[in-house]
Amino acid sequence: MVSLYKALMMIGFEKVAPRTLRRGNVEVHLRFGYGEAKWEIHTPLGSATYLSQKRALHGLVLRFAISKEDLEILSSLGVDYAREELINFEKTMKRIEKGSRKAILNYISSIEREQLDFKLNKKRGK
């Protein structure tokens, strides 16, 4: 299995300092202390610290720092938990799309109701 650190470099994150990667405005710091590794992730959508590679990857996905294509590449590189994140990502996107469709349909029907009300009020006013 490839480490998350090396895998991130393979999808375009650049090493900018010791144990620090950056891609665009996303920065990942790997810190060691007292027998544990800490993944510090800084994005425009917030910052957080994680104690495992799996959770750090999940944090990157939650903050939209990694795309579906990136997850597919990470999965093909042998990052086991990337496949799990990819499946969850696809499920979440389907839920969002379903909700978006429903919101759009509700909006269209509200416009149609407004137009109908306008026509009825116009007829009554004559």
N, C-alpha and C positions, 0 to 999 in steps of 0.2 A: 504494500500500500504506500502511496505517495503522501508525504505530509501536506497539510493544508498550505503551509508557507510556500513550499516549492510549487504546488499546484497553482496558487494564486499568481506566482511569477510566470507560469506557463500561459495564463490567460490575460496577461497584459499589465499586471501590477509590477512596478519597478522598485528595486531596492534603492532607497534614498538615504538611508543611514543604517547602522547596525541594527538588525531585527526590526526594521521599519520598511513597510511597503506603501506605495501610493499609486493610485490610478485616478486621474482627474482630481476631484476634490474629496476623494475617499482615502483615508489613511488608516493603516493597520499596524499597530505596535505589538510586538511580542516581548513580554517582560517575564523574567524569572526571579523567583524569590521564595525562600522557605520551602523548597521542595515542590513548588507548583508553578505552572506556566499561566500567565494571564494574557489574554488577547484583548487589547484595547482598540476599539473601532470608533473612528470619528467620521461622520458623514454630515451633509447639510441637514439631514433629517434627525440628527441626534447622535449622541455618543453613548457607549456602554462598554462594560468590561465583562469578559466571559472566561470561564475556567477550563473549557475544553474546546478542541477543534470543532467538534460537532455543533456546539452552541454558538461558536464564533461564526461558522458558516450560516447558521440559521439567522443570526443577527444581521449578516450582510444581505441575506435574502429579504428580511423584513424591511430593511432600509433601502431597498431597491438598488443596492450597490453591485449586485450580481444579477445578470439576466438569465432567462431560460437557456439560451445558447451556452452561456458560461457554465451553468449547471450540467448541461449535457457533456461538455468537454471535461469538466471535473470528474464526472461519473466515468467517462471513458478512460481517464487517467488512473482510475483505481481508487478514487476517494469514495469509500463505501457509503458514507452517509449523504453524499451528494445525490445519489439515486433516490433516497428517501425524500430529500428536499425537493427534488424534481417532481416526484409524484404529488407531494403536498402543494407545490407551486401550481401544477396543472389543475388540481381540484379547486384551489382557491380562485384561480383565474376564471374557471367555469362558473363558480358561484358569483363572482363579480360581474361577469358578462350577463348572467341570468338576471341579476339585480338591476343592471344597467338597462337591459331590454325592458324589464318591467317598468322602470322609471320613465323610459322614453315613451312607452305605450300609455302610461298614465298621463304624461305631459300632453301627448297628442290628443287623447280623449278629453282632457280639460280644455284644450283649445277648441276642439269641436263643440263642446258644451257651450263655451263662451260665444262661439259663432252662432249657434242655434238660439241661445238666449237673445243675442243681438237682433237676429232676424225676427223672432217672436215679438220683442219689444218694439221693433220698427213697425211691424204690422199693426200692433195695438195702438201705436201712436197716430196712425193715419185715420 
